[in-house]
Amino acid sequence: MKRWIKKLVLQAQPSTVLHAGCGKGELTALLVQQNPALAVVGVDPNPKAIAFARAHFHEEAEFLQRSLAQIPFPDDSFDLVICNNALAYVEDPARVVEELKRVSRKHVAMAVPREPYFTWFNRIAQALGATGVPQPLRSWNSTAFRQFIHHHFDEAVIHMKPFQQIADCNMPDDATRVIEKHYGLETL
C-alpha cells in the first residue's frame, strides 16, 4: 500500500473511508485488507474499472460508478476521504474538491502526480509502446498545487514526494461547520 495512505489511516483513525477515484479497486481493497475494521466505499466514473473492482474485490468494499463531482452520499458521511491522482483526470477539480469536503467529517487527503516527472514517464511509456496509459487533463507544479489546496482548505499540509504531491487537509471542527451551514459563512 502507498506509505502515505497507510500512515494517514494510522494517524486519522477513521472508521469510514471514501476512496474517490478508486479505479480498479486494488488500493481500496488493500486498505481494507490491512485495516479490516474499516468500512470503505470506492467511487469512480469509469464503468470498466468499477466492473473490475466489483468482480475482484466485492468482499472488501462497496464500489459505485459515479462522477466525483456528484458523490451520492449525504454531508459528513466519511471520517476520511482519499483521492489518489484522480484530480489530474477530472474536468473540474475545484468542483470535485468541494464534493470531497462535503462528504468528509474530519479529513481529506489528495495526491497528484508531481511534474515534470509524470509527463516524462507518460512519454517514455508511450515511446515504449505501452497502451492504456491515460492522458491527464491537467497537471500541477508544486506552486500551483499548493495554491489550489490553500484556496480550498484553511488547514492543509503539503508533502512533496519524488513523484507525488500530497495534501493532508483537516476539516473545520463540528461547531464551526454548524455555524457555517446555518449562516452561510466561510471560516475566517
ABEGO torsion letter per residue (X at the ends): XBAAAAAAAAAAGBABBBBBGAEAGAAAAAAAAABAABBBBBBBABAAAAAAAAAAAAAABBBBBBBAABBBBBBGABABBBBBGAAAABABAAAAAAAAAAABAABBBBBBBBOAAAAAAAAAAAAAGBBGBBBBABBBBAAAAAAAAAAABABBBBBBBAABBBBBBBBBBAAAAAAAAAAGBBBX
